[in-house]
């Protein structure tokens, strides 16, 4: 089995989460997708199809950690058919750029240059230089807030295509509050949209108890306020 590339790097500190938590925020965050930055276990590489036809990861033994991954949690917005193949990070650990761009597409219904966002995030993250794989979720949000985003046909990014703010969630209950998806509550799980193209199920479901464990173990969950 070919292992898919990863690329989410754990932040060096948690000041961003402490400064901008979801709790106490009065902006509109209901029915919004969420970007996760979490440890990726070997169990997650092997989705299992349930009797209801849904694909699942994170059930049973999670196996070992093989890196960090950024993933977009689906809310109520439809996921366009073309996005499954378009948001494919390929062989590069660019998941942060792809997961965050997928979130923005769900808000604005257009396709963004995910690799541009990934490269720009590397320029402002915790680590010097750009000769390494991966970046931090917070760095991608910083780029979206300060510089905006870019579509493939644009030469330069536009601030108007970015975000005005971002907040951090620390519990599964907050994730459910934000995505506001009745089916997710019913299943006790969250739907994840990966960035590995048609080689991986379009949506995989992760049990709440597994997500809770990942968040407790230096996981991140971010939501944005669109411009």
Backbone as CSV, one residue per row, in Angstrom:
resi,resn,N_x,N_y,N_z,CA_x,CA_y,CA_z,C_x,C_y,C_z
1,UNK,0.838,-1.192,0.000,0.000,0.000,0.000,0.875,1.244,0.000
2,UNK,0.565,2.188,-0.869,1.291,3.447,-0.911,0.760,4.379,0.168
3,UNK,1.655,4.854,1.028,1.234,5.767,2.078,1.096,7.166,1.516
4,UNK,0.011,7.824,1.862,-0.220,9.186,1.400,0.678,10.156,2.159
5,UNK,1.137,11.223,1.508,1.996,12.201,2.187,1.236,12.980,3.250
6,UNK,1.943,13.335,4.305,1.373,14.150,5.368,2.057,15.522,5.342
7,UNK,1.819,16.372,6.344,2.459,17.671,6.272,2.065,18.678,7.340
8,UNK,1.149,18.323,8.225,0.836,19.264,9.297,1.913,19.191,10.358
9,UNK,2.505,20.325,10.669,3.505,20.391,11.714,2.865,20.914,13.003
10,UNK,3.226,20.289,14.119,2.723,20.769,15.408,3.298,22.150,15.695
11,UNK,2.483,23.061,16.210,3.008,24.391,16.547,4.005,24.315,17.690
12,UNK,4.897,25.312,17.743,5.893,25.337,18.813,5.302,25.774,20.139
13,UNK,4.171,26.484,20.088,3.488,26.866,21.321,2.000,26.989,21.003
14,UNK,1.212,27.251,22.046,-0.242,27.293,21.895,-0.802,28.674,22.182
15,UNK,0.047,29.693,21.995,-0.388,31.068,22.249,-1.548,31.453,21.349
16,UNK,-1.564,30.959,20.101,-2.642,31.311,19.174,-3.987,30.776,19.665
17,UNK,-3.978,29.589,20.253,-5.222,29.007,20.771,-5.681,29.753,22.020
18,UNK,-4.744,30.087,22.886,-5.085,30.798,24.121,-5.605,32.208,23.838
19,UNK,-5.065,32.860,22.810,-5.455,34.244,22.510,-6.780,34.326,21.767
20,UNK,-7.086,33.325,20.940,-8.266,33.423,20.085,-9.128,32.157,20.161
21,UNK,-9.650,31.836,21.350,-10.516,30.665,21.476,-11.922,30.956,20.945
22,UNK,-12.633,29.899,20.650,-14.019,30.074,20.209,-14.891,30.602,21.336
23,UNK,-14.661,30.138,22.538,-15.507,30.551,23.656,-15.439,32.070,23.840
24,UNK,-16.586,32.652,23.980,-16.674,34.095,24.140,-16.749,34.857,22.834
25,UNK,-16.530,34.173,21.708,-16.587,34.847,20.408,-18.048,35.023,20.001
26,UNK,-18.403,36.235,19.575,-19.803,36.533,19.246,-20.062,36.566,17.740
27,UNK,-19.043,36.303,16.928,-19.242,36.300,15.479,-20.010,35.074,15.002
28,UNK,-20.392,35.076,13.729,-21.164,33.989,13.152,-20.250,32.810,12.817
29,UNK,-20.458,31.689,13.482,-19.644,30.508,13.204,-20.496,29.250,13.021
30,UNK,-21.789,29.367,13.033,-22.656,28.198,12.872,-22.686,27.759,11.414
31,UNK,-22.809,26.440,11.212,-22.878,25.844,9.886,-21.657,26.224,9.052
32,UNK,-20.497,26.046,9.659,-19.230,26.363,9.013,-18.323,25.138,9.033
33,UNK,-17.531,24.919,7.976,-16.530,23.851,8.021,-15.411,24.203,8.987
34,UNK,-14.665,23.199,9.386,-13.579,23.342,10.358,-12.327,22.687,9.782
35,UNK,-11.165,23.283,10.030,-9.904,22.649,9.652,-9.269,22.034,10.889
36,UNK,-8.947,20.755,10.799,-8.247,20.056,11.868,-6.769,19.929,11.531
37,UNK,-5.923,20.053,12.551,-4.516,19.696,12.443,-4.231,18.694,13.540
38,UNK,-4.027,17.427,13.171,-3.969,16.356,14.174,-2.899,15.333,13.814
39,UNK,-2.558,14.503,14.798,-1.704,13.351,14.532,-2.464,12.364,13.649
40,UNK,-1.742,11.769,12.711,-2.364,10.805,11.797,-1.855,9.412,12.145
41,UNK,-2.785,8.537,12.539,-2.438,7.186,12.931,-2.547,6.225,11.748
42,UNK,-1.829,5.113,11.833,-1.848,4.155,10.730,-3.245,3.592,10.480
43,UNK,-4.072,3.539,11.494,-5.464,3.093,11.330,-6.189,3.931,10.283
44,UNK,-5.878,5.228,10.240,-6.606,6.144,9.359,-6.279,5.924,7.884
45,UNK,-5.191,5.207,7.609,-4.819,4.905,6.222,-5.682,3.804,5.621
46,UNK,-6.480,3.151,6.461,-7.253,1.994,5.999,-8.739,2.182,6.298
47,UNK,-9.416,3.048,5.559,-10.856,3.251,5.787,-11.631,1.941,5.630
48,UNK,-12.618,1.766,6.491,-13.475,0.591,6.444,-14.900,1.019,6.102
49,UNK,-15.519,0.330,5.170,-16.877,0.684,4.773,-17.888,-0.034,5.662
50,UNK,-18.776,0.760,6.272,-19.787,0.198,7.143,-20.973,-0.351,6.376
51,UNK,-21.884,-0.982,7.096,-23.065,-1.568,6.469,-23.981,-0.513,5.860
52,UNK,-23.817,0.752,6.317,-24.627,1.838,5.778,-23.988,2.472,4.536
53,UNK,-22.839,1.942,4.098,-22.158,2.466,2.923,-21.160,3.576,3.216
54,UNK,-21.153,4.088,4.434,-20.212,5.156,4.787,-18.840,4.566,5.100
55,UNK,-17.805,5.358,4.804,-16.439,4.959,5.098,-16.028,5.519,6.466
56,UNK,-15.328,4.696,7.238,-14.959,5.067,8.600,-13.461,4.906,8.821
57,UNK,-12.890,5.806,9.636,-11.536,5.664,10.147,-11.579,5.928,11.648
58,UNK,-10.586,5.427,12.364,-10.510,5.715,13.795,-11.346,4.819,14.676
59,UNK,-11.792,3.693,14.156,-12.477,2.716,14.995,-11.477,1.656,15.452
60,UNK,-11.593,1.219,16.695,-10.704,0.172,17.190,-9.304,0.684,17.462
61,UNK,-8.326,-0.206,17.313,-6.924,0.121,17.570,-6.448,1.161,16.559
62,UNK,-5.927,2.278,17.042,-5.509,3.359,16.154,-4.140,3.118,15.532
63,UNK,-3.390,2.158,16.031,-2.064,1.903,15.495,-1.074,2.957,15.946
64,UNK,-0.045,3.172,15.158,1.016,4.116,15.510,0.825,5.439,14.765
65,UNK,1.472,6.470,15.272,1.430,7.791,14.633,2.507,7.846,13.563
66,UNK,2.144,8.233,12.353,3.152,8.339,11.298,3.348,9.774,10.814
67,UNK,2.780,10.753,11.521,2.969,12.155,11.152,1.754,12.975,11.516
68,UNK,1.715,14.193,10.994,0.583,15.077,11.235,-0.140,15.395,9.946
69,UNK,-1.439,15.564,10.022,-2.252,15.819,8.831,-3.258,16.925,9.112
70,UNK,-3.543,17.714,8.114,-4.604,18.724,8.181,-5.761,18.261,7.305
71,UNK,-6.964,18.390,7.835,-8.158,17.867,7.180,-9.296,18.858,7.365
72,UNK,-10.165,18.953,6.380,-11.341,19.809,6.481,-12.537,18.985,6.920
73,UNK,-13.208,19.438,7.973,-14.429,18.797,8.452,-15.609,19.431,7.731
74,UNK,-16.424,18.623,7.114,-17.553,19.119,6.319,-18.680,19.633,7.197
75,UNK,-19.316,20.701,6.734,-20.535,21.196,7.353,-21.688,20.943,6.384
76,UNK,-22.604,21.863,6.244,-23.790,21.638,5.409,-23.597,22.023,3.954
77,UNK,-22.526,22.752,3.631,-22.317,23.168,2.255,-22.030,21.955,1.371
78,UNK,-22.603,21.901,0.171,-22.315,20.785,-0.740,-20.875,20.830,-1.221
79,UNK,-20.299,19.668,-1.391,-18.935,19.535,-1.890,-19.010,19.245,-3.385
80,UNK,-18.591,20.192,-4.206,-18.708,20.044,-5.657,-17.964,18.802,-6.139
81,UNK,-18.529,18.131,-7.147,-17.937,16.895,-7.655,-16.474,17.081,-8.054
82,UNK,-16.168,18.200,-8.688,-14.813,18.407,-9.214,-13.784,18.620,-8.110
83,UNK,-14.216,18.988,-6.915,-13.269,19.295,-5.846,-12.571,18.047,-5.320
84,UNK,-13.202,16.888,-5.459,-12.602,15.645,-4.968,-11.256,15.400,-5.653
85,UNK,-11.197,15.618,-6.951,-9.936,15.433,-7.669,-9.090,16.696,-7.691
86,UNK,-9.723,17.877,-7.699,-8.982,19.134,-7.775,-8.123,19.347,-6.535
87,UNK,-8.690,19.121,-5.368,-7.937,19.317,-4.131,-7.181,18.042,-3.766
88,UNK,-6.226,17.705,-4.609,-5.371,16.533,-4.425,-3.940,17.022,-4.262
89,UNK,-3.395,16.877,-3.075,-2.069,17.414,-2.793,-0.950,16.630,-3.458
90,UNK,-1.263,15.477,-4.030,-0.255,14.701,-4.719,0.789,14.135,-3.771
91,UNK,2.063,14.225,-4.170,3.135,13.602,-3.398,3.834,14.572,-2.452
92,UNK,3.281,15.760,-2.274,3.883,16.775,-1.422,3.076,16.901,-0.133
93,UNK,3.764,17.185,0.971,3.085,17.316,2.259,2.423,18.668,2.419
94,UNK,1.514,18.990,1.505,0.898,20.322,1.441,-0.511,20.340,1.997
95,UNK,-0.825,19.411,2.907,-2.192,19.242,3.374,-2.777,20.499,4.013
96,UNK,-1.951,21.302,4.683,-2.471,22.506,5.325,-3.067,23.447,4.288
97,UNK,-2.354,23.656,3.188,-2.874,24.520,2.137,-4.128,23.967,1.493
98,UNK,-4.188,22.651,1.336,-5.326,22.028,0.667,-6.555,21.971,1.577
99,UNK,-6.371,21.619,2.845,-7.512,21.563,3.759,-8.111,22.944,3.968
100,UNK,-7.252,23.960,4.107,-7.738,25.317,4.341,-8.390,25.892,3.094
101,UNK,-7.854,25.579,1.926,-8.473,26.039,0.680,-9.814,25.349,0.446
102,UNK,-9.906,24.096,0.836,-11.184,23.377,0.721,-12.235,24.064,1.586
103,UNK,-11.841,24.474,2.781,-12.757,25.221,3.646,-13.241,26.491,2.950
104,UNK,-12.321,27.245,2.353,-12.680,28.497,1.694,-13.584,28.258,0.489
105,UNK,-13.366,27.170,-0.221,-14.239,26.845,-1.355,-15.654,26.561,-0.899
106,UNK,-15.791,25.924,0.250,-17.131,25.651,0.765,-17.862,26.937,1.135
107,UNK,-17.121,27.950,1.511,-17.756,29.215,1.869,-18.102,30.054,0.645
108,UNK,-17.252,30.020,-0.377,-17.389,30.964,-1.499,-17.673,30.310,-2.847
109,UNK,-17.680,28.984,-2.902,-18.073,28.236,-4.102,-17.161,28.477,-5.289
110,UNK,-15.890,28.736,-5.055,-14.889,28.842,-6.118,-13.674,28.021,-5.696
111,UNK,-12.806,27.717,-6.688,-11.611,26.923,-6.411,-10.405,27.835,-6.230
112,UNK,-9.580,27.505,-5.231,-8.427,28.325,-4.894,-7.124,27.590,-5.200
113,UNK,-6.052,28.360,-5.191,-4.721,27.819,-5.435,-4.146,27.316,-4.105
114,UNK,-4.405,26.066,-3.798,-4.035,25.501,-2.503,-2.525,25.425,-2.328
115,UNK,-1.811,25.133,-3.395,-0.353,25.043,-3.275,0.274,26.411,-3.014
116,UNK,-0.309,27.466,-3.581,0.173,28.823,-3.279,0.024,29.098,-1.784
117,UNK,-1.119,28.770,-1.212,-1.351,29.018,0.208,-0.355,28.240,1.052
118,UNK,-0.087,27.011,0.680,0.883,26.185,1.401,2.269,26.835,1.399
119,UNK,2.727,27.276,0.246,4.049,27.886,0.133,4.128,29.207,0.907
120,UNK,3.074,29.984,0.842,3.068,31.255,1.569,3.037,31.020,3.082
121,UNK,2.350,29.980,3.515,2.318,29.661,4.945,3.708,29.282,5.447
122,UNK,4.485,28.595,4.624,5.838,28.237,5.027,6.704,29.473,5.272
123,UNK,6.377,30.567,4.594,7.166,31.786,4.744,6.915,32.488,6.076
124,UNK,5.783,32.191,6.718,5.427,32.908,7.944,5.262,31.981,9.148
125,UNK,5.582,30.696,8.980,5.377,29.773,10.097,6.550,29.826,11.073
126,UNK,6.642,28.840,11.950,7.612,28.849,13.044,9.043,28.538,12.601
127,UNK,9.209,27.959,11.421,10.483,27.374,11.054,11.181,28.187,9.967
128,UNK,12.502,28.331,10.044,13.227,29.127,9.059,13.313,28.432,7.705
129,UNK,13.409,29.255,6.658,13.550,28.710,5.317,12.274,28.091,4.796
130,UNK,12.369,27.429,3.639,11.213,26.768,3.029,11.575,25.388,2.494
131,UNK,12.776,24.916,2.829,13.245,23.641,2.305,12.873,22.505,3.255
132,UNK,11.571,22.301,3.449,11.078,21.237,4.309,9.636,20.949,3.922
133,UNK,9.132,19.839,4.381,7.764,19.435,4.090,6.845,19.884,5.213
134,UNK,5.702,20.460,4.852,4.682,20.776,5.827,4.741,22.194,6.349
135,UNK,3.712,22.548,7.119,3.635,23.851,7.757,2.574,23.781,8.849
136,UNK,2.318,24.909,9.502,1.354,24.964,10.604,0.005,25.483,10.121
137,UNK,-1.063,24.966,10.685,-2.404,25.440,10.340,-2.539,26.923,10.643
138,UNK,-1.984,27.357,11.764,-2.092,28.768,12.145,-1.427,29.672,11.113
139,UNK,-0.364,29.199,10.460,0.316,30.003,9.445,-0.586,30.222,8.226
140,UNK,-1.329,29.193,7.827,-2.254,29.352,6.703,-3.343,30.365,7.040
141,UNK,-3.854,30.319,8.255,-4.851,31.305,8.664,-4.248,32.716,8.686
142,UNK,-2.991,32.827,9.108,-2.343,34.138,9.118,-2.272,34.713,7.706
143,UNK,-1.928,33.875,6.742,-1.860,34.334,5.345,-3.240,34.763,4.858
144,UNK,-4.245,33.974,5.121,-5.599,34.312,4.682,-6.084,35.609,5.314
145,UNK,-5.701,35.848,6.536,-6.144,37.049,7.235,-5.378,38.290,6.765
146,UNK,-4.083,38.139,6.523,-3.245,39.299,6.204,-3.131,39.583,4.710
147,UNK,-3.122,38.521,3.895,-2.894,38.709,2.458,-4.066,38.267,1.600
148,UNK,-4.972,37.479,2.168,-6.075,36.956,1.382,-5.702,35.638,0.720
149,UNK,-6.431,35.292,-0.340,-6.182,34.039,-1.057,-6.051,34.343,-2.543
150,UNK,-5.679,33.288,-3.267,-5.461,33.448,-4.705,-6.131,32.321,-5.454
151,UNK,-6.805,32.660,-6.550,-7.312,31.653,-7.471,-6.233,31.354,-8.505
152,UNK,-6.359,30.214,-9.173,-5.340,29.801,-10.128,-5.134,30.841,-11.230
153,UNK,-6.187,31.552,-11.598,-6.105,32.502,-12.717,-5.596,33.877,-12.295
154,UNK,-5.374,34.083,-10.999,-4.914,35.383,-10.514,-3.395,35.397,-10.409
155,UNK,-2.810,36.535,-10.737,-1.372,36.699,-10.576,-1.033,36.956,-9.111
156,UNK,-1.863,37.745,-8.445,-1.635,38.103,-7.052,-2.839,37.715,-6.195
157,UNK,-2.618,37.492,-4.901,-3.756,37.232,-4.009,-4.578,38.495,-3.810
158,UNK,-5.787,38.321,-3.325,-6.652,39.453,-3.029,-7.117,39.351,-1.580
159,UNK,-6.955,40.449,-0.863,-7.371,40.465,0.538,-8.853,40.141,0.660
160,UNK,-9.632,40.577,-0.301,-11.081,40.343,-0.275,-11.425,38.857,-0.375
161,UNK,-10.469,38.046,-0.833,-10.692,36.604,-0.959,-10.236,35.852,0.284
162,UNK,-9.858,36.590,1.329,-9.372,35.958,2.546,-10.382,35.977,3.669
163,UNK,-9.881,36.036,4.886,-10.734,35.989,6.070,-10.489,37.232,6.918
164,UNK,-11.458,37.542,7.768,-11.297,38.683,8.674,-10.840,38.245,10.062
165,UNK,-11.065,36.969,10.397,-10.680,36.471,11.718,-10.682,34.950,11.698
166,UNK,-10.050,34.354,12.701,-10.146,32.912,12.908,-10.164,32.628,14.396
167,UNK,-10.789,31.543,14.753,-10.903,31.130,16.152,-10.559,29.652,16.275
168,UNK,-10.220,29.247,17.506,-9.773,27.877,17.757,-10.743,27.140,18.673
169,UNK,-11.052,25.935,18.290,-11.945,25.062,19.041,-11.090,24.054,19.795
170,UNK,-11.506,23.677,20.975,-10.704,22.757,21.784,-11.443,21.494,22.193
171,UNK,-12.717,21.376,21.866,-13.494,20.194,22.258,-14.325,19.704,21.080
172,UNK,-14.724,18.444,21.170,-15.602,17.871,20.150,-16.945,18.584,20.139
173,UNK,-17.441,18.949,21.308,-18.716,19.667,21.365,-18.647,20.968,20.574
174,UNK,-17.526,21.669,20.653,-17.388,22.910,19.890,-17.343,22.633,18.393
175,UNK,-16.705,21.543,17.999,-16.686,21.180,16.576,-18.106,20.930,16.083
176,UNK,-18.891,20.185,16.849,-20.282,19.929,16.453,-21.102,21.225,16.450
177,UNK,-20.835,22.081,17.405,-21.532,23.370,17.448,-21.302,24.157,16.160
178,UNK,-20.070,24.121,15.660,-19.728,24.907,14.481,-20.240,24.262,13.199
179,UNK,-20.009,22.972,12.998,-20.464,22.362,11.744,-21.986,22.233,11.711
180,UNK,-22.612,22.114,12.875,-24.074,22.128,12.988,-24.709,21.161,11.993
181,UNK,-24.275,19.907,12.076,-24.721,18.886,11.130,-25.489,17.809,11.895
182,UNK,-26.821,17.766,11.761,-27.611,16.794,12.534,-27.159,15.351,12.347
183,UNK,-26.762,14.979,11.122,-26.324,13.602,10.897,-25.081,13.288,11.719
184,UNK,-24.178,14.253,11.853,-22.962,14.039,12.632,-23.295,13.783,14.101
185,UNK,-24.263,14.521,14.620,-24.689,14.305,16.007,-25.309,12.920,16.143
186,UNK,-26.128,12.543,15.178,-26.787,11.239,15.212,-25.777,10.099,15.188
187,UNK,-24.736,10.242,14.359,-23.736,9.188,14.222,-22.682,9.249,15.323
188,UNK,-22.615,10.365,16.046,-21.554,10.525,17.037,-20.192,10.543,16.381
189,UNK,-20.097,11.296,15.277,-18.874,11.305,14.476,-18.830,12.578,13.645
190,UNK,-17.671,12.835,13.025,-17.531,13.999,12.147,-17.076,13.540,10.765
191,UNK,-17.553,14.216,9.691,-17.170,13.844,8.325,-15.934,14.620,7.870
192,UNK,-14.906,13.885,7.423,-13.642,14.473,7.012,-13.466,14.371,5.495
193,UNK,-12.992,15.449,4.885,-12.737,15.461,3.441,-11.232,15.530,3.219
194,UNK,-10.641,14.441,2.786,-9.206,14.390,2.648,-8.719,15.004,1.343
195,UNK,-7.404,15.114,1.223,-6.805,15.802,0.074,-5.917,14.864,-0.737
196,UNK,-6.380,13.641,-0.906,-5.602,12.652,-1.648,-6.317,12.191,-2.908
197,UNK,-7.175,13.039,-3.447,-7.817,12.722,-4.713,-8.692,11.481,-4.660
198,UNK,-8.863,10.864,-5.822,-9.782,9.740,-5.945,-9.237,8.464,-5.320
199,UNK,-7.983,8.472,-4.859,-7.388,7.291,-4.250,-7.891,7.047,-2.838
200,UNK,-8.593,8.014,-2.267,-9.077,7.911,-0.897,-10.554,8.281,-0.923
201,UNK,-11.385,7.659,-0.065,-12.816,8.003,-0.082,-13.041,9.506,0.032
202,UNK,-14.042,9.971,-0.665,-14.340,11.404,-0.667,-14.588,11.931,0.748
203,UNK,-15.354,11.181,1.534,-15.640,11.538,2.925,-15.411,10.308,3.788
204,UNK,-14.658,10.492,4.876,-14.524,9.438,5.877,-15.045,9.975,7.201
205,UNK,-15.692,9.117,7.954,-16.258,9.519,9.244,-15.326,9.084,10.363
206,UNK,-15.145,9.956,11.342,-14.310,9.667,12.498,-15.163,9.759,13.767
207,UNK,-15.142,8.729,14.631,-15.926,8.770,15.868,-15.514,9.928,16.763
208,UNK,-16.485,10.455,17.487,-16.225,11.584,18.383,-15.132,11.260,19.400
209,UNK,-15.129,10.026,19.920,-14.151,9.696,20.943,-12.723,9.714,20.385
210,UNK,-12.582,9.373,19.114,-11.253,9.428,18.491,-10.831,10.872,18.277
211,UNK,-11.747,11.701,17.799,-11.432,13.116,17.623,-11.074,13.761,18.964
212,UNK,-11.798,13.408,20.009,-11.504,13.961,21.328,-10.078,13.620,21.750
213,UNK,-9.674,12.394,21.500,-8.317,11.971,21.836,-7.281,12.777,21.057
214,UNK,-7.528,12.991,19.776,-6.588,13.745,18.946,-6.477,15.198,19.403
215,UNK,-7.593,15.794,19.784,-7.562,17.173,20.259,-6.826,17.282,21.592
216,UNK,-6.976,16.274,22.429,-6.273,16.270,23.715,-4.769,16.128,23.522
217,UNK,-4.373,15.462,22.443,-2.953,15.192,22.193,-2.388,16.199,21.179
218,UNK,-2.471,17.460,21.515,-1.893,18.547,20.726,-2.518,18.667,19.337
219,UNK,-3.813,18.411,19.270,-4.530,18.652,18.028,-5.103,20.058,17.996
220,UNK,-5.377,20.567,16.797,-5.942,21.891,16.609,-7.228,21.786,15.792
221,UNK,-8.132,22.719,16.010,-9.347,22.812,15.207,-9.663,24.293,15.024
222,UNK,-9.712,24.746,13.778,-9.892,26.164,13.516,-11.082,26.450,12.645
223,UNK,-11.737,27.577,12.922,-12.860,28.056,12.126,-12.572,29.515,11.759
224,UNK,-13.112,29.956,10.628,-12.784,31.301,10.151,-14.041,32.147,10.032
225,UNK,-13.827,33.458,9.999,-14.870,34.419,9.632,-14.496,34.947,8.259
226,UNK,-15.331,34.656,7.278,-15.045,35.039,5.896,-15.221,36.556,5.715
227,UNK,-14.488,37.104,4.768,-14.673,38.527,4.472,-15.940,38.730,3.654
